[in-house]
């Protein structure tokens, strides 16, 4: 679903295939707990809004592999991570990927796993170093019924 302007259809198809592969690689790195790979995809000036605190990570904060490792350490066993309904929009040097993602894992010390669907938007910029993430935003909706509970029970 990539916009073919200003690229030709062939280049647009190649760009979309490349970005879909990069997103697949991100999902595989989540499942294998590869913090170094995950942070290697961020541009120097990247800004991220992750599910876990803080509210935002800017530049060096987005490149903190130790923070990713600490987050991974909060789970026992396998981490299941899938990207669904991926849409790729973009052109020569900029693209946006949006999707619904599923995360399932067992928190350390717990006997039951959880499953969470969340929204994801990943903005990519092509440079001499290839495609890099310049902005990533993950979020869950919340119930506006006065409880302000995260709506972690939603599924597509």
Residue frames as a rotation matrix with the C-alpha (Angstrom) as fourth column:
UNK 1
0.570 0.821 0.000 0.00
0.821 -0.570 0.000 0.00
0.000 0.000 -1.000 0.00
UNK 2
-0.253 -0.749 -0.612 2.94
0.637 -0.606 0.477 2.30
-0.728 -0.269 0.631 -0.50
UNK 3
0.747 0.433 -0.505 2.32
-0.012 -0.751 -0.660 5.56
-0.665 0.499 -0.556 -2.30
UNK 4
0.411 -0.602 0.684 4.17
0.872 0.478 -0.103 5.32
-0.265 0.639 0.722 -5.62
UNK 5
0.707 -0.194 0.681 4.92
0.223 -0.852 -0.474 9.03
0.672 0.487 -0.559 -5.87
UNK 6
0.470 -0.153 -0.869 7.67
-0.773 -0.547 -0.322 10.06
-0.426 0.823 -0.375 -6.54
UNK 7
-0.540 -0.725 0.427 9.06
-0.434 0.674 0.597 6.57
-0.721 0.137 -0.679 -7.15
UNK 8
-0.397 0.403 -0.825 8.16
-0.777 0.331 0.536 4.31
0.489 0.853 0.182 -10.02
UNK 9
0.670 0.739 0.070 6.00
-0.681 0.573 0.456 1.30
0.297 -0.353 0.887 -9.26
UNK 10
0.511 -0.544 -0.666 9.06
0.279 0.838 -0.470 -0.99
0.813 0.055 0.580 -9.26
UNK 11
-0.580 -0.763 0.287 11.02
0.002 -0.353 -0.936 1.17
0.815 -0.542 0.207 -6.83
UNK 12
-0.128 0.623 0.772 7.95
-0.925 -0.355 0.133 1.57
0.357 -0.697 0.621 -4.63
UNK 13
0.810 0.420 -0.409 7.47
-0.308 0.899 0.312 -2.19
0.499 -0.127 0.857 -4.54
UNK 14
0.071 -0.887 -0.455 11.13
0.442 0.437 -0.783 -2.68
0.894 -0.146 0.423 -3.62
UNK 15
-0.634 -0.257 0.729 10.91
-0.420 -0.677 -0.604 0.00
0.649 -0.689 0.321 -0.90
UNK 16
0.334 0.835 0.436 7.77
-0.885 0.119 0.450 -1.56
0.323 -0.537 0.779 0.55
UNK 17
0.740 -0.104 -0.664 9.37
0.103 0.994 -0.040 -5.02
0.664 -0.039 0.747 0.54
UNK 18
-0.354 -0.935 -0.001 12.47
0.245 -0.092 -0.965 -3.63
0.903 -0.342 0.262 2.28
UNK 19
-0.504 0.200 0.840 10.42
-0.732 -0.615 -0.293 -1.92
0.458 -0.763 0.457 4.98
UNK 20
0.668 0.743 -0.050 8.24
-0.629 0.599 0.497 -4.98
0.398 -0.301 0.867 5.54
UNK 21
0.401 -0.611 -0.683 11.43
0.399 0.787 -0.470 -7.01
0.824 -0.084 0.560 6.00
UNK 22
-0.628 -0.637 0.446 12.82
-0.083 -0.516 -0.853 -4.44
0.774 -0.573 0.271 8.45
UNK 23
-0.005 0.711 0.703 9.59
-0.947 -0.229 0.225 -4.61
0.321 -0.665 0.674 10.45
UNK 24
0.818 0.231 -0.527 9.77
-0.148 0.970 0.195 -8.43
0.556 -0.081 0.827 10.42
UNK 25
-0.104 -0.950 -0.293 13.38
0.376 0.235 -0.896 -8.14
0.921 -0.204 0.333 11.64
UNK 26
-0.509 0.009 0.860 12.22
-0.647 -0.663 -0.376 -5.87
0.567 -0.748 0.344 14.48
UNK 27
0.559 0.797 0.228 9.61
-0.780 0.412 0.472 -8.45
0.282 -0.441 0.852 15.53
UNK 28
0.626 -0.406 -0.666 12.19
0.253 0.914 -0.318 -11.24
0.737 0.030 0.675 15.41
UNK 29
-0.477 -0.843 0.250 14.56
0.062 -0.316 -0.947 -9.16
0.877 -0.436 0.203 17.57
UNK 30
-0.081 0.538 0.839 11.78
-0.931 -0.342 0.130 -8.69
0.357 -0.770 0.529 20.13
UNK 31
0.855 0.472 -0.215 11.15
-0.393 0.860 0.325 -12.44
0.339 -0.194 0.921 20.25
UNK 32
0.457 -0.762 -0.458 14.87
0.564 0.647 -0.514 -13.21
0.688 -0.023 0.726 20.59
UNK 33
0.865 -0.034 -0.500 15.44
0.421 -0.492 0.762 -10.37
-0.272 -0.870 -0.412 23.09
UNK 34
-0.010 -0.899 0.438 18.10
0.996 -0.047 -0.075 -8.81
0.088 0.435 0.896 20.86
UNK 35
0.634 0.268 -0.725 18.40
0.508 -0.852 0.128 -5.37
-0.583 -0.450 -0.676 22.46
UNK 36
-0.342 -0.857 -0.386 21.51
0.155 -0.457 0.876 -4.46
-0.927 0.239 0.289 20.49
UNK 37
-0.711 0.152 0.687 19.77
0.703 0.119 0.701 -5.04
0.025 0.981 -0.191 17.16
UNK 38
0.326 0.945 -0.033 16.70
0.945 -0.325 0.030 -3.09
0.017 -0.040 -0.999 18.24
UNK 39
0.560 -0.119 -0.820 18.62
0.261 -0.914 0.310 0.03
-0.786 -0.387 -0.481 19.21
UNK 40
-0.547 -0.824 0.150 20.86
0.375 -0.081 0.923 -0.22
-0.749 0.561 0.354 16.13
UNK 41
-0.262 0.543 0.798 17.86
0.958 0.047 0.282 0.61
0.115 0.839 -0.532 13.93
UNK 42
0.674 0.569 -0.470 17.33
0.653 -0.757 0.019 4.03
-0.345 -0.320 -0.882 15.56
UNK 43
0.345 -0.508 0.789 18.74
0.465 -0.638 -0.614 7.19
0.815 0.579 0.017 13.97
UNK 44
-0.660 -0.703 -0.266 20.96
0.609 -0.292 -0.738 9.35
0.441 -0.649 0.620 16.19
UNK 45
-0.912 0.326 0.250 18.11
-0.387 -0.884 -0.262 11.86
0.135 -0.336 0.932 16.61
UNK 46
-0.482 0.760 -0.437 15.33
0.277 0.605 0.747 9.30
0.832 0.239 -0.501 17.08
UNK 47
-0.613 0.449 0.650 12.39
-0.788 -0.397 -0.470 9.92
0.047 -0.801 0.597 19.38
UNK 48
-0.635 0.412 -0.653 10.44
0.151 0.896 0.418 6.99
0.757 0.167 -0.632 20.82
UNK 49
-0.236 0.668 0.706 7.25
-0.964 -0.255 -0.082 6.67
0.125 -0.699 0.704 22.80
UNK 50
-0.756 -0.177 -0.630 7.35
-0.181 0.982 -0.058 3.14
0.629 0.071 -0.774 24.21
UNK 51
0.316 0.877 -0.362 4.82
0.138 0.335 0.932 1.20
0.939 -0.344 -0.015 26.26
UNK 52
0.308 -0.303 -0.902 7.15
0.942 0.233 0.243 1.31
0.136 -0.924 0.356 29.28
UNK 53
0.947 -0.024 -0.319 8.18
0.083 -0.945 0.317 4.55
-0.309 -0.326 -0.893 31.02
UNK 54
-0.632 0.211 -0.746 9.46
0.232 -0.866 -0.442 7.18
-0.739 -0.453 0.499 30.54
UNK 55
0.420 0.870 -0.259 6.99
0.036 -0.301 -0.953 9.17
-0.907 0.391 -0.158 28.43
UNK 56
0.977 -0.147 -0.155 9.61
-0.170 -0.094 -0.981 9.64
0.130 0.985 -0.117 25.73
UNK 57
0.318 -0.940 0.124 13.14
0.524 0.283 0.803 8.71
-0.790 -0.190 0.582 24.81
UNK 58
0.974 -0.032 -0.224 15.13
-0.185 -0.683 -0.706 11.19
-0.131 0.730 -0.671 22.76
UNK 59
0.411 -0.876 -0.252 18.42
-0.769 -0.185 -0.612 10.54
0.490 0.446 -0.749 20.99
UNK 60
-0.619 -0.782 -0.074 20.70
-0.596 0.528 -0.605 8.64
0.512 -0.330 -0.793 23.38
UNK 61
-0.400 0.548 0.734 17.68
-0.725 0.300 -0.619 7.46
-0.560 -0.780 0.278 25.39
UNK 62
0.677 0.660 -0.326 16.37
-0.708 0.463 -0.534 5.61
-0.202 0.592 0.780 22.34
UNK 63
0.307 -0.674 -0.671 19.76
-0.519 0.473 -0.712 3.88
0.798 0.567 -0.205 21.98
UNK 64
-0.203 -0.375 0.904 19.87
-0.979 0.086 -0.184 2.47
-0.009 -0.923 -0.385 25.51
UNK 65
-0.115 0.095 -0.989 20.32
-0.391 0.911 0.133 -1.27
0.913 0.402 -0.068 24.96
UNK 66
-0.940 -0.256 -0.224 20.64
0.101 0.418 -0.903 -1.81
0.325 -0.872 -0.367 28.72
UNK 67
-0.571 0.809 0.137 17.14
-0.699 -0.393 -0.597 -0.38
-0.429 -0.437 0.790 29.23
UNK 68
0.172 0.599 -0.782 15.82
-0.877 0.455 0.155 -2.85
0.449 0.659 0.603 26.65
UNK 69
-0.466 -0.419 -0.780 17.68
-0.063 0.895 -0.442 -5.71
0.883 -0.157 -0.443 28.35
UNK 70
-0.973 0.150 0.173 16.21
-0.186 -0.074 -0.980 -4.69
-0.134 -0.986 0.100 31.73
UNK 71
-0.131 0.979 -0.159 12.73
-0.967 -0.161 -0.198 -4.68
-0.219 0.128 0.967 30.18
UNK 72
0.099 0.097 -0.990 13.31
-0.569 0.822 0.024 -8.14
0.816 0.561 0.136 28.67
UNK 73
-0.815 -0.501 -0.291 14.54
-0.043 0.554 -0.832 -9.37
0.578 -0.665 -0.473 32.08
UNK 74
-0.629 0.655 0.418 11.08
-0.729 -0.311 -0.609 -8.62
-0.269 -0.688 0.674 33.44
UNK 75
0.481 0.799 -0.362 9.73
-0.874 0.467 -0.132 -11.68
0.064 0.380 0.923 31.62
UNK 76
-0.283 -0.468 0.837 10.26
-0.454 0.834 0.313 -15.40
-0.845 -0.291 -0.448 32.15
UNK 77
-0.040 0.259 0.965 10.32
0.549 0.812 -0.195 -17.73
-0.835 0.523 -0.174 29.17
UNK 78
-0.517 -0.156 0.842 9.44
0.856 -0.101 0.507 -16.81
0.006 0.983 0.186 25.64
UNK 79
-0.378 0.439 -0.815 8.29
-0.143 -0.898 -0.417 -13.42
-0.915 -0.041 0.402 24.45
UNK 80
-0.245 0.395 0.885 5.74
0.916 0.394 0.078 -13.74
-0.318 0.830 -0.459 21.66
UNK 81
-0.238 0.081 -0.968 5.56
-0.083 -0.995 -0.063 -10.67
-0.968 0.065 0.243 19.44
UNK 82
-0.302 0.221 0.927 3.63
0.901 0.384 0.202 -10.30
-0.312 0.896 -0.316 16.21
UNK 83
-0.752 0.106 -0.651 2.88
-0.259 -0.955 0.145 -7.46
-0.606 0.278 0.745 13.80
UNK 84
-0.302 0.753 0.585 -0.59
0.824 0.515 -0.237 -7.46
-0.480 0.410 -0.776 12.21
UNK 85
0.665 0.707 0.242 -2.30
0.719 -0.518 -0.463 -5.32
-0.202 0.482 -0.853 9.58
UNK 86
-0.217 -0.848 -0.484 0.98
0.507 -0.522 0.686 -3.65
-0.834 -0.096 0.543 8.60
UNK 87
0.851 0.395 0.346 0.53
0.513 -0.488 -0.706 -0.67
-0.111 0.778 -0.618 6.32
UNK 88
-0.217 -0.964 -0.155 3.55
0.752 -0.266 0.603 0.92
-0.623 0.015 0.782 4.61
UNK 89
0.857 0.463 0.227 3.29
0.510 -0.693 -0.510 4.47
-0.079 0.552 -0.830 3.26
UNK 90
0.343 -0.761 -0.552 6.13
0.113 -0.549 0.828 6.50
-0.933 -0.346 -0.102 1.84
UNK 91
0.979 -0.072 -0.191 8.51
-0.204 -0.299 -0.932 7.39
0.010 0.952 -0.307 -0.92
UNK 92
0.508 -0.846 -0.162 12.18
-0.070 0.147 -0.987 7.70
0.858 0.513 0.015 -1.74
UNK 93
-0.485 -0.874 0.035 13.65
0.029 -0.056 -0.998 8.65
0.874 -0.483 0.053 1.61
UNK 94
-0.774 0.305 0.555 10.81
-0.628 -0.259 -0.734 8.63
-0.080 -0.916 0.392 4.15
UNK 95
-0.379 0.687 -0.619 8.21
-0.075 0.645 0.761 6.02
0.922 0.335 -0.193 5.10
UNK 96
-0.410 0.375 0.832 5.66
-0.912 -0.136 -0.388 5.37
-0.032 -0.917 0.397 7.81
UNK 97
-0.627 0.257 -0.736 4.64
0.063 0.958 0.280 1.91
0.777 0.129 -0.616 8.97
UNK 98
-0.398 0.545 0.738 1.55
-0.916 -0.275 -0.291 1.47
0.044 -0.792 0.609 11.09
UNK 99
-0.445 0.183 -0.877 0.19
-0.097 0.963 0.250 -1.71
0.890 0.196 -0.411 12.58
UNK 100
0.608 0.504 0.613 -1.58
-0.753 0.121 0.647 -3.47
0.252 -0.855 0.453 15.39
UNK 101
-0.334 -0.843 -0.422 0.91
-0.502 0.538 -0.677 -5.53
0.798 -0.014 -0.603 17.39
UNK 102
0.826 0.558 -0.077 0.46
-0.272 0.515 0.813 -8.38
0.493 -0.651 0.578 19.82
UNK 103
-0.388 -0.895 0.219 2.76
-0.639 0.090 -0.764 -9.01
0.664 -0.436 -0.607 22.77
UNK 104
0.825 0.557 -0.097 2.40
-0.311 0.591 0.745 -12.08
0.472 -0.584 0.660 24.98
UNK 105
-0.306 -0.938 -0.162 4.74
-0.191 0.227 -0.955 -12.97
0.933 -0.261 -0.249 27.82
UNK 106
0.603 0.396 -0.692 4.92
0.572 0.389 0.722 -14.11
0.556 -0.831 0.008 31.42
UNK 107
0.515 -0.420 0.747 6.11
-0.567 -0.821 -0.070 -11.49
0.642 -0.387 -0.661 33.92
UNK 108
-0.477 -0.800 -0.365 8.98
-0.128 0.474 -0.871 -12.67
0.870 -0.369 -0.328 36.12
UNK 109
-0.977 0.021 0.211 7.65
-0.205 0.152 -0.967 -14.43
-0.052 -0.988 -0.144 39.20
UNK 110
-0.113 0.993 -0.018 4.14
-0.899 -0.110 -0.423 -14.86
-0.422 -0.032 0.906 37.80
UNK 111
-0.546 -0.013 0.838 2.54
0.088 0.993 0.073 -18.13
-0.833 0.114 -0.541 36.75
UNK 112
0.405 0.786 0.468 0.17
0.672 0.092 -0.735 -16.66
-0.621 0.612 -0.491 34.18
UNK 113
-0.729 -0.594 0.339 1.11
0.656 -0.467 0.593 -14.95
-0.194 0.655 0.730 30.96
UNK 114
0.072 0.732 -0.678 -0.65
0.090 -0.682 -0.726 -11.91
-0.993 -0.008 -0.115 29.52
UNK 115
-0.311 -0.103 0.945 -1.55
0.948 0.041 0.317 -10.87
-0.071 0.994 0.085 26.01
UNK 116
0.029 0.236 -0.971 -1.64
0.230 -0.947 -0.224 -7.24
-0.973 -0.217 -0.081 24.94
UNK 117
0.161 0.049 0.986 -2.65
0.981 -0.120 -0.155 -5.69
0.111 0.992 -0.068 21.63
UNK 118
0.138 -0.128 -0.982 -1.32
0.367 -0.915 0.170 -2.20
-0.920 -0.384 -0.079 20.99
UNK 119
0.958 0.212 0.192 -1.02
0.266 -0.414 -0.870 0.36
-0.105 0.885 -0.454 18.24
UNK 120
0.068 -0.990 -0.124 2.32
0.548 -0.067 0.834 1.06
-0.834 -0.125 0.538 16.59
UNK 121
0.996 0.045 0.079 3.60
0.091 -0.559 -0.824 3.75
0.007 0.828 -0.560 14.25
UNK 122
0.207 -0.978 0.000 7.20
0.542 0.115 0.833 3.63
-0.815 -0.172 0.554 13.03
UNK 123
0.959 0.034 -0.282 8.66
-0.181 -0.692 -0.699 6.42
-0.219 0.722 -0.657 10.88
UNK 124
0.352 -0.841 0.411 11.71
0.718 0.524 0.458 5.55
-0.601 0.134 0.788 8.80
UNK 125
0.762 -0.251 -0.597 14.26
-0.499 -0.815 -0.294 7.77
-0.412 0.522 -0.747 7.02
UNK 126
0.772 -0.547 0.325 16.65
0.636 0.680 -0.365 6.49
-0.021 0.488 0.872 4.40
UNK 127
0.716 -0.651 -0.254 20.23
-0.553 -0.750 0.363 7.75
-0.426 -0.120 -0.897 4.70
UNK 128
0.121 -0.780 -0.614 23.66
-0.860 0.226 -0.457 6.62
0.495 0.584 -0.644 3.57
UNK 129
-0.787 -0.388 0.479 23.43
-0.604 0.643 -0.471 4.04
-0.125 -0.660 -0.741 6.39
UNK 130
-0.782 0.583 -0.221 20.18
0.390 0.734 0.557 2.61
0.486 0.349 -0.801 5.01
UNK 131
0.134 0.932 0.337 16.73
-0.015 -0.339 0.941 2.88
0.991 -0.131 -0.031 6.55
UNK 132
-0.859 -0.374 -0.349 16.71
0.358 0.049 -0.932 4.08
0.366 -0.926 0.092 10.18
UNK 133
0.188 0.931 -0.312 13.87
0.908 -0.043 0.418 4.69
0.375 -0.361 -0.854 12.62
UNK 134
-0.708 -0.385 0.592 13.46
0.195 -0.912 -0.361 8.38
0.679 -0.140 0.721 13.39
UNK 135
-0.495 0.618 0.612 10.21
-0.864 -0.424 -0.271 8.11
0.092 -0.663 0.743 15.36
UNK 136
-0.645 0.357 -0.676 8.40
0.210 0.933 0.292 5.21
0.734 0.046 -0.677 17.01
UNK 137
-0.549 0.559 0.621 5.13
-0.826 -0.476 -0.302 5.43
0.127 -0.679 0.724 18.90
UNK 138
-0.637 0.392 -0.664 3.47
0.312 0.918 0.244 2.49
0.705 -0.052 -0.707 20.70
UNK 139
-0.746 0.422 0.515 0.28
-0.657 -0.589 -0.471 2.97
0.105 -0.690 0.716 22.67
UNK 140
-0.704 0.671 -0.233 -2.68
0.680 0.731 0.050 1.27
0.204 -0.123 -0.971 24.25
UNK 141
-0.222 0.701 0.677 -6.05
-0.122 -0.709 0.695 2.97
0.967 0.072 0.243 24.50
UNK 142
-0.983 -0.016 -0.181 -7.58
0.175 0.176 -0.969 3.55
0.047 -0.984 -0.170 27.91
UNK 143
-0.186 0.980 -0.074 -11.12
0.907 0.200 0.371 3.41
0.379 0.002 -0.926 29.18
UNK 144
-0.845 -0.048 0.533 -12.65
-0.022 -0.992 -0.124 6.86
0.535 -0.116 0.837 29.53
UNK 145
0.163 0.936 -0.313 -15.20
0.289 0.258 0.922 5.63
0.943 -0.241 -0.229 32.07
UNK 146
0.690 0.039 0.723 -13.53
-0.572 -0.583 0.577 7.26
0.444 -0.812 -0.380 35.05
UNK 147
0.918 -0.368 0.147 -11.30
0.181 0.719 0.671 4.28
-0.353 -0.589 0.727 35.83
UNK 148
0.556 -0.703 -0.444 -8.55
-0.825 -0.533 -0.188 5.34
-0.105 0.471 -0.876 33.38
UNK 149
0.299 -0.410 0.862 -7.63
-0.086 0.888 0.452 1.65
-0.950 -0.209 0.230 33.08
UNK 150
-0.598 -0.524 -0.606 -5.53
-0.710 -0.003 0.704 0.68
-0.370 0.852 -0.371 30.10
UNK 151
0.519 0.849 -0.099 -7.74
-0.763 0.409 -0.501 -1.20
-0.385 0.335 0.860 27.62
UNK 152
-0.522 -0.852 -0.049 -5.50
-0.812 0.478 0.335 -4.27
-0.262 0.214 -0.941 27.48
UNK 153
-0.347 0.473 0.810 -8.44
0.064 0.874 -0.482 -6.58
-0.936 -0.115 -0.333 26.84
UNK 154
0.499 0.543 -0.675 -9.08
-0.597 -0.348 -0.722 -5.30
-0.628 0.764 0.151 23.30
UNK 155
-0.369 -0.567 0.736 -8.38
0.335 0.657 0.675 -7.48
-0.867 0.496 -0.053 20.26
UNK 156
-0.748 0.092 -0.658 -8.72
-0.580 -0.574 0.578 -6.62
-0.324 0.814 0.483 16.57
